[in-house]
Amino acid sequence: VQLQASGGGLVQPGGSLRLSCAASGRTFSTYALGWFRQAPGKEREFVAAISRGGSSTYYTDSVQGRFTIFRDNAKNTAYLQMNSLKPEDTAIYYCALATAWGSSSRHDYDYWGQGTQVTVSS
């Protein structure tokens, strides 16, 4: 499975962006999907995850209520809608697939996209 993340860019504080994660192959719906981010000089951290069918989601506390993860298995694509963006959201955002649902550890994710840069600045 190959993943392609896109949709990043420069946005002002309080603005919105929608990231996309497009997957190749026919097995996309058999994986849980997570979004992670990595800021300069920091470790890659968990942002949000969604179950195979999309019925279950969870978020790290810092984005709860501002970010929404969802997926369209018919299109082999997942999304991360980011609202009320803050400068501390600046990072490279990665999508990843896991065979097991419910992990926020990057070590449990098997396939990774290349990342898309999100910069929140005035």
N, C-alpha and C positions, 0 to 999 in steps of 0.2 A: 504494500500500500504506500502510495506517495501522497504527501500533503502539500498544499500551496496556500499560504496565508497571504492576505492582501487587505487593503483598505486603510492602512495607516496613513499618517500625515501630520501636519502641523495644525493645531487648533488652539483657540484661546480658552482660558479658564472659563468653566461654565458651559462650554460647547459640547458637541456630540460627535461621535464617530461610530461607524459600524464596520467591524472587521469580519472578513469571510475566511473560511477554511474549506477549500475544495479538495476532495479526495479522489484518487483514481481507484479503479477496481470495483468489484461488485460486493465486497465484504464490509463496506463502510458501516452498515446498519448493525453489524455484529460486534461493534466496539463502542465502549464508552469514550467520550471525548472530553478533553480538558483544555483550558487555556492557561498559559503560564506567562510570566513576564520577567524580564531581567533588566534592571537599571544599571548604569555604569558603576562598576566597583562593587556590585552587590550580587548575591546568589540569585539564581532563578527561583521564582516563587509562584506558588499556586494562586490562580485567580478565580476560576469557576470550572465546574464540571457538569456534564449532562449524561444521562443514562442512554442506553442503546436506542430505545424507542422515543426518548425525549420527555418522558413523563416525570422524571426526577431530576432535580438540579440542586446544586449547592454552591455557595460562594464564600470567599474569604471575607472576613468582617469588614475590611476597609472598602470593599466595593458593593457590599450588600445594599440594595435599594437604589443603586445608581447604574449597575450593569445588569444586563439580561443575556443569558446564553440560551440559544435555541438551535434546532437543526431541522433540515429537510432531507430525509433519507432518500426520497425520490430523486433529488438533485445531487446526492452525495456531498452535501455542503452543510457546514455549521456556521453559526454567526455569534458574534459578541457585540451587542448593542451597548455602547458606553455613553452615558449621559452625565451631566454635571461634572465634567472632567476637571481634575485638579492638577497642578504642576507635579505633584508626587505620583501621578499616574504615568508620567513619562518613562518609557521603557521600550525595549523590543518585545513584542508580543508573539508568542508561539502557540500553535495548536498541536495537540498530540492525542494519540489513540491508546487506549488500554483495553486489555481483555477482561479485566475485572472492574466492576463498578465500585465507586466509593472511595477511591484513594486520592489524596492531595499530594502524594509524594511523587516527585518527578521520576523516581527510580522505578515506579510501577507502570510507566508509560513506555510503549514499545516503538511507536513510530512518531516522528517529529517533522513538522514543517520547517521552513527556513527562517521564519520570523518576519515581522513587519514593524517598522518603527512608528511609534506614537510619541509625539512631542506636544506637550501642553505648556504654552507660553504666551505671554502677551507681548 
